[in-house]
Amino acid sequence: MSVKDAVAERFLQICKERNIKLNELANRSGVTPSTAYSMVDKSRRDVSVVTVKKFCDGLDISLREFFDSEIFDSLEQEIV
């Protein structure tokens, strides 16, 4: 799994746990819904750290809490 896919999966996981839709995450985070949907779009390559931080702020969690998940333990190498 790529880091971008892991980030998207983690946000989807948290949203599911909290019963939050992507539109609501976008609104809470001060970003457009298209930004939230592009994060989970498999054809999009990257998600910025600033966007990740905004989503974390919208969920009222720290970056440390966000990345403290087993999903990030065995990612593919990003060096090509």
C-alpha positions, 0 to 999 in steps of 0.5 A, a space after each residue: 500500500 502506498 502512503 497516499 492510500 494509507 492516509 486515505 484509508 486512515 481518514 475513512 476509518 476514523 470517519 466510519 468510527 465517528 459516523 462522519 461523511 466526507 462532506 462533513 469532514 471537509 466542512 469541519 476542516 475548512 476545505 472543499 468537498 472536492 479536496 476530501 474526495 480527491 484524497 480518496 480518489 485512487 487516480 490522484 497521486 499525492 495528498 499534502 501534509 497541510 491537507 492532512 493537518 486540516 483534516 486532523 484539525 477537523 477531527 480534533 486529533 493530533 498528527 501523532 494520533 492520526 499516524 499512530 496506526 498499524 496501517 502505516 507500519 508496512 508501507 511500500 517504498 516511495 523511492 522509484 
